[in-house]
Structures are given as C-alpha cells and as structure tokens.
Amino acid sequence: MSSDFSVFNGVDIFVFVMYFMSILLVGIWGSRQSNRHTVKGYFLAGRDASWFPVGISIFVSNIGCGHHVGLAGLAATGGIAVGSFEFNAMLVLALLGWMFAPVYFSAQVYTAPEYLRKRFGGQRLRVYFACFTLVISVMTKISVEINAGAMFIQQTLGWNLYISTVALLILTAFYTITGGLSAVIYADVLHCVYTLVGGFILMALSMSAVPWRELPLRYACAVPNATMTDPNSTCGYPREDAMRMYRDPSTSDIPWPGAVFGVIVSAVWYWCTDQVIVQRILASRSIYHAQGACVLAGFLKTLPLFLFIFPGMVSRVLFPDEVACATEETCLQTCGNPTGCSNYAYSKLVEELVPTGMKGLVIAGVLSSLMSSLTSIFNSCSSVFTLDIWRRIRPNVTEMELMIVGRLFVFMIIGMSLLWIPVIQVSQGGRLFDYIQFVTSYLSPPVAAVFVLAMTWHGINEKGAFIGLMVGLLVGMAGLITEIVFMEPPCYQGDHRPDFFQIWHYLYFGLALFAFVILVSVAVSLCTDPVERHMIDGLTWWTRHKSVKQITSISRYESIREEQHADEGPTGHDKKASVKNVLVDWCCGTHNSAVGTSIDRDTTTPGKWERPTDPATDKKVEQLQRRILNIALVIMTGCCIFFMTFFA
C-alpha cells in the first residue's frame, strides 16, 4: 500500500486535477443558475430544474461511496441477493412519481415535514419528522459515506483515515454551502459522468479477470487458506445460494419475503418521504419533469448490479484471503477489523486490477459518488433544519439569518457525523450496506406507514398519525436494542443465541412494524374526531386535483401569527461595498437588500407557493407528455420484473 502519489503517473495526476477543477467550475456555474440569495433559490434551485439533471441528481445522491464499498462488500460475502434492494427501488420510484409527487405538488409544500403539517395541522408531527430526518441522516447516511470514503482513500492511497476525512469534507462542503441546491444538482450531472466511467472501467477489468461464465464456479471455490488448512473450520465458505437473488425464508441472509416486501417498506421511506429525494422532486419545474426524473433514475438503478455487485464477487474470487478472511487474526492483519474485511472488496480491485494511467479516473469516479451523496445530504438537512425547525424557533427570522443558519448547520451536522464513525466501524460485521438497511428497517417503517395513510386514506387524523409514530418509534427502538444485544457474532465465535434470534431477520421486523403502525393509526383515528373532508382537498392522492384549503384552525392561527411576526421584522440598511462585505455576501448568500429585512413570505411559506408550470401549455402537448411518461413507466417496470425474474 502506498502512502503517497507514487501509485499515479502523469496521466492519473492530470485526470485528478482536471476532476477537481471541473467539479469546482460546474459547482460555481450551477450556483448562478438560480438566485442563491433567496430561500427558494438556495434550497429549491428556483423550482426550475428540468427532468434530466433532476433524474441524474436523484440517482447519484443515492449511489454514494457507501454503495461502492457496501454493495461490493456484501456481494463478496453473500452473492447477488443484495441486488434485490436496487430493483425494488425501481418500483418505488414509480410510486414516487405517480402517487407521492402529484400530492406534493398539489399540497404546495417545500419540505416533506411541511406536508405533514398541512395534511394534519399543528406542528408536532412536522417537528418530529424534521428531527427524525436529521438524526437518521447522521446515523445512516453522512457518517456511512464519510467512513466509506475515508476507508477507500486509506486503502488505495494509504492516507490517514481522519485526515483524509477532514480533507474530503472541506472539498465537499465548499460549493454546497456557497451555491445551494442548484450548484449541487448541476454538479451531480458531472459527478454521474465520472462515476459511470470509472465504474464501467472497473467492471470491464473485473469481467476480464473472471469471465461471467466462470464466475459462479470460481466464486463457489473462493475459500481462504485459513479455512482450507483447518479441517474443523466451517467459516469462510461461500454461500451455496450465492447466485440466487431470492432465498430461503428462514435460514438465508436475505430471505425472499423480506427481499420482496420488507425492502419495500424502507424504500418507501427513503425514496418517497426523505428530504434528499423529495427536495429534488420539488425543484422540478412541473409534475411531468418530476415524473420524467423518476423514470430516468429508475432505469439507472439497473446499473449497480453490474457496476458494484458482480465486481464485489470477483474481488472475493481473486483475493479470498483478504476479502473473505475467516479468523480474527487474519482479519486484524488484513484490515485491522476483527469482524471482517469485506468492505475492502472494491478498493482491493482498484488497487490491484486498475493499471497506472487509468487509476486516477477510477478513483475520481468513486470520489464523485462520495461528493455527490454528501452534498445532497448536507443541503437537504440544512433545508429541513432551517425551514422546519429554525423558523419555528424564530418566527420573525430574516432572510439573511436563514441563509447564515442554513450554512452553519452544515458544519454542525458534519461534526456529529464524525463522532458516529467509530460505532459504524464495528457494527454489522463491518458491512456498511447491511448496517444501513439494519438501522432503517427498525426506525423508518412508522414514517412510511403514516405517509402512505396520509396519501391514500382520508380518515387518518393528527392524533392517529402522532400516536402511530410514537408507538412505532418505541417498538422500533426496542427491536433495535434487542437486535444489537443479540447481534449475530462472527462465524469463528459460534452462534449461541436463542433459536428465535437465529431465524429472525430485520426485514421481517420492518414489515411487521409497518403493518402494526397502520393498525394503531387507523384504530386511534376511528376512535377520535374525524377529519373534515374539505380540509384535505389537494392533500391526498384522491383529492390531488382540488385546490388546497386552509389547514386546521390551529395551523390557521399559527399562520396568521407568523405573518404578524414577519411584518414586524426590522428594516434593512446599506452596507459599504468593501472586499470583506463582498466575500461575506458571496459565502453566506446575502446581499445588501437582504440584510436585516424580514423574510419574503412568498418564497418560504407553502400557503403562497405557486405550482410550477411547464412552458408547453397546450393540452395536446401535455397529453403527449403524459403518454410518453406512461409508456416509459411501463417499460421501466417491465425491465425491473425481467431482472428480478431472471436472477430469482
């Protein structure tokens, strides 16, 4: 392992420099495509993004460095079953575009927590979901991406983990803080180019080293030497069902009922309610552009199986002693983690297979996925905190204050993520992707259940939704703690847990919790005051074509009070156009007219949000767009079913 740039030649260094320069230039250019001095421009890219960059941004926001490291690592240990997570996402993206997105547009919201307020009234659901979004982002997104990126750089370049982490965060946070969502979306397009080019290069090299026809047999024989030399060892052997995507419901690592139904629950939370995705949908200039973005992202989700999962299996074939280490001693010697070294499957391929002259491009592709994912999460967390929490704390906040608070919050959440990295390193056998699914299956089902009910059933009220969320949170936390206490030990330690925990799977728990929360929410709603039908116009899928009415009396009072506070905001004053002030304005997204002035309610209050309109207003053109989108949806769904059936 090298500790400097000696692994690069002149071409690699040139590609590396061009990569960082191009990302920086595109980020700066993208920040000028919308008014980043306003809340609407900074957090929603002016609501004028077209389907292509939005679809690309949705894809690369999801395919971070955690996917490179985590999917390849899980494939090295368990085969192709993890691909079911990717194909299920295609179905849920269709659900996002044709069920959730129309309601979000009709409800005239800016954030996912804002929808809960308009649908149910009050503030406690909105505040709870905003806080939940921030916590889960740290636990399963930011910290995982930071750890995966630092691990990859440490393995391929030999740099110190924490030093490389800080350097990555400085580079990543720069144009996110200064440019907002517009800079993130347009930079994501370039990130996608680097990610796909680097991924296809490594895939081609992997398939050249181990051809597809030989992969099943050679994977089945990829046993580490420590296992071969110990006749009593049962560890280190590949799974017999490695080439099957849907496996035994009681004894497999990813049982087929969980892969088909349990994954859907977590996917609904991530793709349909998480602010990272919803923010991009709301930035689209029309519902047709939002649906087109969902279709594009869905087609792109067919790629991870070939870019990450198959190369991960090849890595085990080529390096079984390192990637599939079966004893505590060999794992510690290989990667310093006694629970396993599967997370190094992808970086091991880059280190050993990619020739000098191409290595810079492949590493740039991995860094692109890392930076795109982190910038998306930073911007979405900043929008949730600023619009859903800070404005609740300070109703008379000025727009300059919102711009500064949103940027400062990025630094705070980065610090929180760094503190969580040591926990991730020792959890779930060192398997990052499994860790993500493990946590979300225990915590996200209540949110998914409440959103599905809110979209589809007029009878659910605020009390039913809130009690369902709270009961679901308590049950989910109890299940998470129980799972941690009875976590599956490494193979070499033996499994002495009770029989129930040996067959129980977190995907089963997520599915059961989802159904339980639905029952609780429905029962409470039926036993309490019903919702007036006219109060949910435009807020459910069935009423999406109706105009949104004023929300509940509590929220109506709060809206009036907030506008009174806004009207009492201080007036602005001029600043001297010094170099210092210009730099501050550029970094913080402020300008002279925004200093000290109260926030423009039209740019941040959903009640006055105007639905984006497409330039093609002719009904025939709209009908043509609708038909094309529906045909694309059918084709995407067909592709999903084909892949799921082919690899079943």
Wavefront OBJ file of the C-alpha trace (Angstrom):
o trace
v 0.000 0.000 0.000
v 1.385 3.348 -0.993
v 1.450 6.368 1.226
v 1.820 8.986 -1.469
v 1.040 9.653 -5.121
v 3.543 7.083 -6.390
v 0.580 4.939 -7.476
v -0.147 7.635 -10.072
v 1.637 8.582 -13.239
v 1.354 11.863 -15.113
v -1.966 10.912 -16.748
v -3.511 9.985 -13.392
v -2.429 13.237 -11.790
v -3.736 15.218 -14.761
v -7.129 13.469 -14.546
v -7.246 14.063 -10.793
v -6.520 17.769 -11.151
v -8.999 18.149 -14.006
v -11.617 16.331 -11.949
v -11.431 18.726 -9.019
v -11.214 21.781 -11.266
v -14.202 20.722 -13.373
v -16.337 19.965 -10.325
v -15.465 23.329 -8.805
v -16.206 25.232 -12.010
v -19.520 23.432 -12.621
v -20.499 23.996 -8.999
v -19.837 27.722 -9.304
v -21.669 27.863 -12.638
v -24.610 25.922 -11.230
v -24.906 28.280 -8.282
v -25.517 31.132 -10.739
v -28.438 29.363 -12.427
v -30.801 30.360 -9.609
v -30.968 33.165 -7.076
v -28.999 31.713 -4.192
v -29.675 34.868 -2.165
v -33.257 33.694 -1.519
v -34.597 30.704 0.343
v -36.383 29.460 -2.764
v -33.266 29.751 -4.891
v -30.900 28.266 -2.317
v -32.991 25.308 -1.139
v -35.117 24.540 -4.237
v -32.938 25.768 -7.130
v -35.623 28.300 -8.062
v -38.073 25.432 -8.777
v -36.948 25.465 -12.402
v -34.869 22.287 -12.837
v -35.602 20.030 -15.826
v -36.103 16.282 -15.698
v -32.632 15.274 -16.871
v -30.447 16.913 -14.193
v -33.040 16.112 -11.527
v -33.104 12.424 -12.505
v -29.310 12.274 -12.588
v -29.140 14.009 -9.210
v -31.625 11.556 -7.677
v -29.506 8.644 -8.887
v -26.082 9.878 -7.802
v -27.464 11.162 -4.486
v -28.377 7.565 -3.751
v -25.289 5.910 -5.269
v -22.677 7.195 -2.886
v -19.351 5.776 -1.831
v -21.297 3.638 0.634
v -22.768 1.810 -2.361
v -19.346 1.222 -3.909
v -17.941 -0.122 -0.667
v -21.091 -1.607 0.859
v -22.660 -3.338 -2.144
v -19.361 -4.815 -3.275
v -18.594 -5.971 0.260
v -21.983 -7.572 0.795
v -21.751 -9.256 -2.624
v -18.330 -10.635 -1.702
v -19.764 -12.307 1.387
v -23.249 -13.245 0.195
v -23.602 -13.078 -3.590
v -26.204 -11.268 -5.677
v -29.135 -11.215 -3.233
v -28.355 -7.622 -2.293
v -29.352 -6.675 -5.826
v -32.998 -7.004 -4.779
v -32.616 -3.709 -2.906
v -31.726 -1.962 -6.160
v -34.509 -3.473 -8.276
v -37.160 -2.785 -5.644
v -36.106 0.859 -5.803
v -37.291 0.964 -9.421
v -40.827 0.064 -8.337
v -40.816 2.585 -5.512
v -39.555 5.321 -7.838
v -42.667 4.682 -9.922
v -44.690 5.084 -6.739
v -42.894 8.362 -6.042
v -43.557 9.819 -9.480
v -47.178 8.756 -9.907
v -48.531 8.847 -6.335
v -46.413 10.939 -3.986
v -45.116 13.641 -6.348
v -48.588 14.722 -7.574
v -49.708 15.144 -3.974
v -46.581 17.106 -3.032
v -47.170 19.444 -5.961
v -50.871 19.777 -5.179
v -50.202 20.358 -1.484
v -47.813 23.190 -2.358
v -45.083 22.202 0.090
v -41.373 22.910 0.271
v -40.249 20.046 2.515
v -41.582 16.624 3.461
v -42.175 17.683 7.101
v -44.158 20.634 5.751
v -46.570 18.186 4.118
v -47.381 16.591 7.468
v -48.273 19.988 8.878
v -50.628 20.811 6.017
v -52.180 17.355 5.994
v -52.786 17.054 9.739
v -52.450 20.568 11.178
v -50.422 21.543 14.215
v -46.656 21.389 14.474
v -45.668 18.313 16.466
v -45.695 15.910 13.503
v -43.678 18.357 11.440
v -41.098 18.936 14.176
v -40.834 15.235 14.996
v -40.266 14.220 11.384
v -37.757 17.037 10.876
v -35.767 15.858 13.907
v -36.088 12.236 12.771
v -34.740 13.186 9.341
v -31.692 14.866 10.838
v -30.900 12.010 13.231
v -31.317 9.263 10.645
v -29.203 11.258 8.185
v -26.321 11.218 10.629
v -26.766 7.562 11.609
v -27.228 6.010 8.172
v -26.063 8.499 5.548
v -23.430 11.092 6.348
v -21.365 9.011 8.740
v -21.529 5.958 6.459
v -20.440 7.998 3.439
v -17.619 9.656 5.350
v -16.396 6.340 6.705
v -16.642 4.605 3.320
v -14.823 7.428 1.554
v -12.056 7.600 4.121
v -11.708 3.808 4.068
v -11.428 3.778 0.281
v -8.818 6.532 0.192
v -6.858 4.944 3.000
v -6.779 1.620 1.163
v -5.925 2.960 -2.299
v -3.661 5.874 -1.342
v -2.571 4.977 2.188
v -3.624 8.272 3.764
v -4.629 8.651 7.408
v -8.353 7.961 7.862
v -9.299 11.060 9.824
v -7.040 13.443 7.919
v -8.456 12.253 4.617
v -11.961 12.531 6.069
v -11.496 16.169 7.030
v -9.976 16.960 3.625
v -12.929 15.349 1.869
v -15.410 17.290 3.953
v -13.730 20.616 3.213
v -13.861 19.931 -0.527
v -17.418 18.635 -0.376
v -18.877 21.371 1.782
v -17.408 24.257 -0.238
v -19.817 24.620 -3.132
v -22.706 23.131 -1.118
v -22.523 25.934 1.418
v -21.990 28.683 -1.103
v -24.119 27.524 -4.040
v -27.154 25.673 -2.649
v -29.268 23.062 -4.406
v -28.735 24.489 -7.893
v -24.975 24.014 -7.617
v -25.492 20.520 -6.207
v -27.842 19.389 -8.991
v -25.686 20.610 -11.864
v -22.504 19.289 -10.277
v -24.269 15.944 -9.879
v -24.503 15.626 -13.660
v -20.722 15.805 -13.927
v -20.372 13.550 -10.884
v -22.511 10.979 -12.674
v -20.230 11.022 -15.716
v -17.144 10.348 -13.598
v -18.947 7.709 -11.517
v -20.237 5.759 -14.511
v -16.990 5.975 -16.477
v -14.931 4.807 -13.507
v -17.472 2.098 -12.671
v -17.588 0.701 -16.199
v -13.792 0.644 -16.388
v -13.523 -1.421 -13.206
v -16.408 -3.663 -14.270
v -14.688 -4.383 -17.606
v -11.401 -5.160 -15.872
v -13.179 -7.414 -13.362
v -15.056 -9.348 -16.034
v -11.818 -9.678 -17.974
v -10.101 -11.207 -14.953
v -13.034 -13.517 -14.156
v -15.394 -14.007 -17.126
v -19.105 -14.143 -16.409
v -19.437 -17.832 -17.325
v -16.692 -18.771 -14.864
v -17.879 -16.556 -12.026
v -20.409 -18.941 -10.369
v -17.977 -21.854 -10.176
v -14.933 -19.821 -9.196
v -16.928 -17.916 -6.573
v -18.065 -21.212 -5.055
v -14.402 -22.233 -4.756
v -13.184 -18.929 -3.292
v -12.223 -20.206 0.162
v -9.479 -18.531 2.248
v -6.348 -20.521 3.103
v -7.078 -20.306 6.831
v -10.225 -22.357 6.230
v -8.540 -24.802 3.872
v -5.787 -25.591 6.368
v -8.177 -26.124 9.280
v -10.292 -29.249 8.755
v -12.548 -28.329 11.690
v -13.369 -24.838 10.435
v -16.804 -24.070 8.998
v -16.071 -20.384 8.361
v -15.038 -18.736 5.122
v -17.079 -20.883 2.753
v -19.175 -19.066 0.142
v -22.942 -19.422 0.256
v -24.375 -22.201 -1.891
v -27.187 -19.881 -2.996
v -24.846 -17.019 -3.919
v -26.198 -16.752 -7.477
v -29.835 -16.674 -6.362
v -31.491 -13.365 -5.571
v -34.446 -14.811 -3.642
v -33.535 -17.283 -0.935
v -34.895 -19.483 1.822
v -37.293 -17.574 4.126
v -35.852 -18.931 7.380
v -32.154 -19.786 7.014
v -30.754 -17.316 4.472
v -29.020 -13.991 4.991
v -31.649 -12.117 2.913
v -34.910 -14.151 2.964
v -37.139 -13.760 -0.067
v -40.220 -12.393 1.794
v -38.012 -9.683 3.257
v -36.348 -9.013 -0.090
v -39.731 -8.632 -1.814
v -41.907 -6.962 0.825
v -39.679 -5.874 3.713
v -37.347 -3.884 1.483
v -40.331 -2.015 0.019
v -41.154 -0.535 3.429
v -37.734 1.046 3.911
v -37.674 2.038 0.252
v -40.953 3.959 0.587
v -39.444 5.952 3.434
v -36.225 6.675 1.550
v -37.487 7.337 -1.972
v -40.891 8.887 -1.214
v -40.532 10.792 2.072
v -36.833 11.500 2.672
v -35.922 15.132 2.067
v -32.924 14.297 -0.145
v -35.216 12.860 -2.819
v -38.306 14.983 -2.152
v -36.245 18.171 -2.403
v -35.208 17.268 -5.949
v -38.754 16.405 -6.940
v -39.965 19.770 -5.625
v -37.183 21.543 -7.527
v -38.633 20.256 -10.823
v -40.361 22.853 -12.978
v -43.516 20.701 -13.370
v -45.024 17.379 -12.404
v -44.087 15.997 -15.830
v -40.440 16.851 -15.271
v -40.631 15.241 -11.820
v -42.073 12.043 -13.285
v -39.501 12.026 -16.065
v -36.767 12.330 -13.448
v -38.178 9.325 -11.567
v -38.180 7.227 -14.757
v -34.603 8.206 -15.596
v -33.415 7.412 -12.073
v -35.285 4.095 -12.227
v -33.523 2.997 -15.397
v -30.161 3.976 -13.911
v -30.872 1.775 -10.867
v -30.292 -1.285 -13.063
v -26.576 -0.434 -13.163
v -25.413 -1.155 -9.560
v -25.777 -4.910 -10.090
v -23.160 -4.754 -12.849
v -21.010 -1.905 -11.522
v -20.670 -2.959 -7.871
v -22.195 -6.365 -7.087
v -20.530 -8.512 -9.749
v -17.130 -6.806 -9.211
v -17.538 -7.464 -5.486
v -17.938 -11.172 -6.183
v -14.908 -11.071 -8.482
v -12.911 -9.487 -5.670
v -13.593 -12.492 -3.459
v -12.554 -14.847 -6.257
v -9.246 -13.046 -6.761
v -8.446 -12.191 -3.129
v -10.217 -14.691 -0.844
v -7.658 -14.463 1.964
v -8.111 -10.701 2.300
v -11.750 -10.092 1.363
v -13.177 -13.265 2.941
v -10.864 -13.588 5.954
v -12.294 -16.228 8.292
v -10.374 -15.796 11.545
v -9.883 -12.918 13.913
v -6.120 -12.972 13.432
v -6.198 -12.832 9.642
v -8.837 -10.091 9.630
v -6.826 -7.972 12.047
v -3.720 -8.483 9.971
v -5.524 -7.646 6.719
v -7.613 -4.598 7.567
v -7.477 -4.050 11.328
v -11.134 -5.031 11.814
v -11.631 -8.335 13.661
v -15.214 -8.706 12.420
v -14.388 -8.849 8.709
v -12.733 -7.158 5.747
v -15.450 -7.386 3.103
v -15.678 -3.586 2.950
v -12.298 -3.597 1.202
v -13.530 -5.683 -1.741
v -13.986 -2.735 -4.103
v -10.847 -0.835 -3.107
v -8.826 -4.048 -3.418
v -9.909 -4.325 -7.045
v -8.927 -0.724 -7.708
v -5.580 -1.251 -6.045
v -4.701 -4.490 -7.843
v -6.554 -4.537 -11.186
v -6.587 -0.956 -12.438
v -3.357 -0.133 -14.300
v -1.448 3.063 -13.777
v -2.811 5.645 -16.162
v -6.430 4.667 -15.503
v -6.335 4.598 -11.728
v -6.852 8.347 -11.406
v -10.079 8.169 -13.423
v -11.467 5.242 -11.416
v -10.640 6.884 -8.086
v -12.178 10.122 -9.355
v -15.351 8.151 -10.092
v -15.546 6.865 -6.533
v -14.859 10.312 -5.104
v -17.588 11.712 -7.367
v -20.130 9.352 -5.854
v -18.970 10.340 -2.388
v -19.130 14.074 -3.008
v -22.486 13.956 -4.792
v -24.078 11.970 -1.984
v -22.661 14.168 0.767
v -23.573 17.454 -0.908
v -27.136 16.242 -1.385
v -27.480 15.199 2.238
v -25.903 18.409 3.526
v -28.250 20.607 1.525
v -31.379 18.635 2.413
v -30.547 18.536 6.133
v -29.861 22.248 6.036
v -33.242 22.918 4.403
v -35.116 20.799 6.948
v -33.441 22.432 9.921
v -33.768 25.961 8.545
v -37.341 25.826 7.235
v -38.955 23.355 9.618
v -37.144 23.896 12.914
v -35.381 27.269 12.968
v -38.376 29.166 11.610
v -40.431 27.504 14.332
v -37.985 28.766 16.962
v -37.746 32.266 15.451
v -40.946 33.121 13.528
v -39.712 36.651 12.760
v -36.440 35.445 11.271
v -34.859 37.496 8.499
v -33.801 36.014 5.197
v -30.158 36.856 5.884
v -30.380 34.918 9.127
v -31.855 31.904 7.343
v -29.042 31.960 4.798
v -26.407 32.030 7.544
v -28.116 29.466 9.773
v -28.559 27.052 6.871
v -24.855 27.184 6.079
v -23.681 26.973 9.680
v -25.845 23.930 10.262
v -23.851 22.045 7.637
v -20.747 22.386 9.810
v -22.622 21.197 12.887
v -24.021 18.072 11.252
v -20.580 17.198 9.868
v -19.194 17.251 13.412
v -21.994 14.992 14.629
v -21.267 12.545 11.827
v -17.579 12.305 12.672
v -18.465 11.247 16.219
v -20.588 8.362 14.903
v -17.907 6.803 12.677
v -16.318 4.551 15.365
v -19.721 2.952 16.019
v -20.170 2.060 12.352
v -16.710 0.546 12.040
v -17.518 -2.273 14.471
v -21.207 -2.829 13.664
v -22.789 -5.417 11.367
v -19.560 -7.304 10.785
v -18.060 -4.248 9.138
v -20.616 -4.462 6.304
v -21.693 -0.897 5.567
v -24.685 -1.550 3.302
v -26.098 -4.111 5.720
v -25.711 -1.553 8.513
v -27.821 0.988 6.576
v -30.643 -1.498 5.977
v -30.365 -2.777 9.526
v -30.994 0.621 11.132
v -33.637 1.845 8.690
v -35.677 -1.358 8.979
v -36.147 -0.655 12.678
v -36.715 3.105 12.565
v -38.303 4.029 9.224
v -41.455 1.808 8.974
v -43.615 4.093 11.199
v -42.849 7.075 8.960
v -43.601 5.093 5.805
v -46.887 3.862 7.297
v -48.084 7.350 8.266
v -47.200 8.848 4.879
v -48.951 6.041 2.993
v -52.079 6.510 5.119
v -51.914 10.284 4.729
v -51.736 9.967 0.955
v -54.400 7.293 0.497
v -56.945 7.420 3.358
v -58.987 10.483 4.255
v -59.872 9.106 7.689
v -56.475 9.334 9.366
v -56.238 12.329 11.669
v -53.475 14.072 13.588
v -53.923 12.043 16.766
v -53.865 8.750 14.903
v -50.751 9.729 12.976
v -48.882 11.025 16.017
v -49.722 8.089 18.299
v -48.847 5.679 15.495
v -45.466 7.356 15.064
v -44.715 7.394 18.797
v -45.755 3.781 19.383
v -43.842 2.737 16.276
v -40.752 4.598 17.465
v -40.833 2.877 20.855
v -41.339 -0.564 19.328
v -38.657 0.112 16.722
v -36.142 1.271 19.322
v -36.896 -1.776 21.469
v -36.347 -4.011 18.457
v -33.120 -2.210 17.532
v -31.715 -2.551 21.041
v -32.723 -6.206 21.185
v -31.072 -6.855 17.832
v -27.869 -5.173 18.987
v -27.825 -7.253 22.184
v -28.425 -10.476 20.226
v -26.439 -9.468 17.144
v -25.060 -12.294 15.042
v -21.461 -12.935 16.153
v -18.579 -13.568 13.753
v -18.510 -17.092 12.398
v -15.365 -18.070 14.294
v -17.068 -17.308 17.647
v -20.014 -19.612 17.045
v -23.703 -18.686 17.223
v -25.080 -19.367 20.716
v -28.116 -17.110 20.521
v -31.652 -18.387 21.170
v -33.168 -20.139 18.157
v -35.691 -17.345 17.615
v -32.981 -14.749 17.002
v -31.095 -17.075 14.676
v -34.013 -17.173 12.219
v -35.432 -13.682 12.825
v -34.438 -11.020 10.284
v -34.597 -7.245 10.469
v -36.537 -7.118 7.185
v -39.277 -9.192 8.810
v -39.369 -6.806 11.738
v -39.689 -3.791 9.433
v -42.613 -5.353 7.585
v -44.370 -6.315 10.833
v -43.783 -2.865 12.326
v -45.200 -1.189 9.212
v -48.429 -3.219 9.487
v -48.620 -2.644 13.245
v -48.348 1.144 12.933
v -51.053 1.163 10.266
v -53.382 -0.746 12.593
v -52.645 1.574 15.529
v -53.091 4.746 13.464
v -56.353 3.517 11.936
v -57.733 2.425 15.308
v -56.912 5.725 17.020
v -58.282 7.756 14.107
v -61.572 5.849 14.173
v -61.913 6.419 17.919
v -61.273 10.178 17.774
v -62.762 13.156 15.967
v -62.859 12.604 12.188
v -61.214 14.920 9.683
v -63.474 17.261 7.740
v -63.400 16.191 4.102
v -62.870 19.679 2.709
v -59.780 20.136 4.894
v -57.831 17.515 2.932
v -58.547 18.837 -0.569
v -55.323 18.678 -2.553
v -53.583 16.749 0.242
v -54.349 13.120 -0.714
v -53.999 11.181 -3.935
v -57.769 11.068 -4.366
v -58.170 14.840 -3.917
v -54.976 15.958 -5.648
v -56.892 17.825 -8.382
v -58.749 20.010 -5.885
v -57.482 23.308 -4.557
v -55.794 23.210 -1.173
v -57.976 24.698 1.554
v -56.789 26.457 4.663
v -55.357 23.959 7.112
v -56.714 23.317 10.607
v -57.759 26.090 12.937
v -54.599 25.645 14.981
v -52.424 25.997 11.920
v -54.550 28.893 10.655
v -53.886 30.766 13.880
v -50.184 29.952 13.687
v -50.002 31.129 10.074
v -51.599 34.456 10.990
v -49.288 34.826 13.964
v -46.213 34.028 11.854
v -47.168 36.627 9.253
v -47.661 39.197 12.018
v -44.189 38.409 13.302
v -42.781 38.693 9.802
v -44.374 42.099 9.311
v -42.634 43.283 12.473
v -39.167 42.439 11.150
v -36.513 45.145 11.164
v -35.829 47.167 8.077
v -32.690 46.893 6.030
v -29.731 49.214 5.828
v -26.961 49.691 3.364
v -23.547 48.146 3.710
v -20.340 49.520 2.352
v -19.207 47.588 -0.699
v -15.867 46.573 0.777
v -13.976 43.449 -0.218
v -14.798 41.944 3.161
v -18.536 42.502 2.717
v -18.465 41.163 -0.838
v -16.780 37.942 0.337
v -19.220 37.566 3.215
v -22.177 38.128 0.892
v -20.849 35.562 -1.575
v -20.200 32.893 1.061
v -23.391 33.449 3.054
v -25.714 34.109 0.134
v -26.659 37.556 1.382
v -26.752 40.903 -0.346
v -27.467 44.465 0.619
v -31.206 44.271 0.207
v -31.406 41.160 2.353
v -29.518 42.471 5.343
v -31.857 42.751 8.286
v -35.016 42.557 6.187
v -37.775 40.178 7.137
v -38.197 37.126 5.005
v -40.405 37.237 1.943
v -43.359 35.041 2.803
v -43.945 34.174 -0.847
v -40.585 32.423 -1.018
v -40.860 30.313 2.111
v -44.487 29.920 3.095
v -46.107 26.945 1.358
v -49.533 28.552 1.581
v -48.470 31.097 -1.052
v -46.448 28.730 -3.191
v -47.401 28.742 -6.860
v -47.405 25.474 -8.729
v -44.590 25.331 -11.293
v -45.850 25.463 -14.845
v -44.335 23.869 -17.911
v -43.629 26.070 -20.950
v -45.693 23.674 -23.066
v -49.173 24.741 -22.009
v -51.020 23.331 -24.962
v -53.244 20.455 -23.866
v -52.181 18.266 -26.776
v -48.546 18.645 -25.802
v -49.381 17.806 -22.207
v -51.300 14.736 -23.305
v -48.318 13.667 -25.409
v -46.001 14.156 -22.434
v -48.316 12.107 -20.264
v -48.468 9.279 -22.776
v -44.699 9.199 -23.231
v -44.185 9.126 -19.484
v -46.721 6.351 -19.003
v -45.069 4.277 -21.747
v -41.657 4.871 -20.154
v -43.129 3.814 -16.803
v -44.394 0.551 -18.264
v -41.024 -0.156 -19.891
v -39.161 0.593 -16.648
v -41.491 -1.675 -14.665
v -41.049 -4.403 -17.258
v -37.255 -4.144 -17.007
v -37.498 -4.414 -13.232
v -39.667 -7.531 -13.387
v -37.383 -9.090 -16.001
v -34.242 -8.650 -13.885
v -35.970 -9.815 -10.698
v -37.246 -12.931 -12.501
v -34.007 -13.653 -14.350
v -31.882 -13.647 -11.191
v -34.536 -15.194 -8.925
l 1 2 3 4 5 6 7 8 9 10 11 12 13 14 15 16 17 18 19 20 21 22 23 24 25 26 27 28 29 30 31 32 33 34 35 36 37 38 39 40 41 42 43 44 45 46 47 48 49 50 51 52 53 54 55 56 57 58 59 60 61 62 63 64 65 66 67 68 69 70 71 72 73 74 75 76 77 78 79 80 81 82 83 84 85 86 87 88 89 90 91 92 93 94 95 96 97 98 99 100 101 102 103 104 105 106 107 108 109 110 111 112 113 114 115 116 117 118 119 120 121 122 123 124 125 126 127 128 129 130 131 132 133 134 135 136 137 138 139 140 141 142 143 144 145 146 147 148 149 150 151 152 153 154 155 156 157 158 159 160 161 162 163 164 165 166 167 168 169 170 171 172 173 174 175 176 177 178 179 180 181 182 183 184 185 186 187 188 189 190 191 192 193 194 195 196 197 198 199 200 201 202 203 204 205 206 207 208 209 210 211 212 213 214 215 216 217 218 219 220 221 222 223 224 225 226 227 228 229 230 231 232 233 234 235 236 237 238 239 240 241 242 243 244 245 246 247 248 249 250 251 252 253 254 255 256 257 258 259 260 261 262 263 264 265 266 267 268 269 270 271 272 273 274 275 276 277 278 279 280 281 282 283 284 285 286 287 288 289 290 291 292 293 294 295 296 297 298 299 300 301 302 303 304 305 306 307 308 309 310 311 312 313 314 315 316 317 318 319 320 321 322 323 324 325 326 327 328 329 330 331 332 333 334 335 336 337 338 339 340 341 342 343 344 345 346 347 348 349 350 351 352 353 354 355 356 357 358 359 360 361 362 363 364 365 366 367 368 369 370 371 372 373 374 375 376 377 378 379 380 381 382 383 384 385 386 387 388 389 390 391 392 393 394 395 396 397 398 399 400 401 402 403 404 405 406 407 408 409 410 411 412 413 414 415 416 417 418 419 420 421 422 423 424 425 426 427 428 429 430 431 432 433 434 435 436 437 438 439 440 441 442 443 444 445 446 447 448 449 450 451 452 453 454 455 456 457 458 459 460 461 462 463 464 465 466 467 468 469 470 471 472 473 474 475 476 477 478 479 480 481 482 483 484 485 486 487 488 489 490 491 492 493 494 495 496 497 498 499 500 501 502 503 504 505 506 507 508 509 510 511 512 513 514 515 516 517 518 519 520 521 522 523 524 525 526 527 528 529 530 531 532 533 534 535 536 537 538 539 540 541 542 543 544 545 546 547 548 549 550 551 552 553 554 555 556 557 558 559 560 561 562 563 564 565 566 567 568 569 570 571 572 573 574 575 576 577 578 579 580 581 582 583 584 585 586 587 588 589 590 591 592 593 594 595 596 597 598 599 600 601 602 603 604 605 606 607 608 609 610 611 612 613 614 615 616 617 618 619 620 621 622 623 624 625 626 627 628 629 630 631 632 633 634 635 636 637 638 639 640 641 642 643 644 645 646 647 648
